[in-house]
């Protein structure tokens, strides 16, 4: 059985849950409590020296890390339903939208970075929130522009069925809502996320539905 | 002709130059001076609303963004020499090593983030350097552990020929050297980077060799 090491609120683990669900794959979950620092334990680092979730342990015991690498692996092994279009330039568009979230927004706003701001740089709550919102705004401004003006967009980020881009966008919006970012300037993003959230694969992947939700 | 919008010192543009060179593809370069803020100009944003380099404009006028998405596109259109192994779990390993650099280290240390630290959070030079080195150390500790203990590693990050992982690692090490990070704890990383730097594709991609180098 495939085992997902994750945490209910981790955006990156949430991405992998969505991908697994969209492909209708069964998996066990092992929660790693990031707030308690369990990702730094010897036991977990034996699976993933990065000390990061998610890690996916496959049937044959191979450990895979980094959410986008895991999603590409799932796509290669279980190509249907597909998370990427067929045509190379369209695949590049989907991957760029995914990377815009995964490389430009999320890395700046995850728990370990916010902790560094507070503990090492002695940043107060207000400045921490401003930091968080600044990177969401910068990234979502670009994403909204791309989704609005590029012909590929549909009910989802690319076309009318979920791709890797939606797999990344939905957890990022969940996260932005937690930090009370103003999403009114992003009607296209909001519409796409609402469409995705209506799908069972996204619903079952939601943080509130996980065994470690609190 | 393919046109690369980049900046000689940008890690992400450097990655794409290496990939283009490894695949022996010809391209024009249009420099976008990040220090002067040219990436925020109307002209450049018409190509890429993200206001980020690199952007690759293909023969038929399609603009591609996000370095890893561009590299995957080049891989799909020009599969030989390959930047990814054939077997899905090995491809996942290479992509995870690439993402470890591209999502966990580089986004925290690029110019716009360092500027935010200085201008908005009023962080002094020493604390800025400590921030930079903290994320390099965290990332390289994990990378060194993976490269040392995993069977896939060779003269390069995976096997003995360059992959997407080396395409990301070499620019990150260049960057770390610029900020005088101590790389003595990372013998495996240093050996791999030395091997890559001996190859013409990497040499021609180096920042010092670009038309806008200063």
Interface residues (C-beta under 8 A of the other chain):
Chain A: X49 X50 X51 X52 X58 X62 X64 X65 X66 X68 X69 X70 X72 X73 X76 X77 X88 X89 X91 X92 X93 X95 X96 X98 X99 X100 X102 X103 X104 X106 X107 X108 X113 X116 X117 X120 X121 X123 X127 X130 X131 X134 X141 X142 X145 X146 X149
Chain B: X49 X50 X51 X52 X58 X62 X64 X65 X66 X68 X69 X70 X72 X73 X76 X77 X88 X89 X91 X92 X93 X95 X96 X98 X99 X100 X102 X103 X104 X106 X107 X108 X113 X116 X117 X120 X121 X123 X127 X130 X131 X134 X141 X142 X145 X146 X149
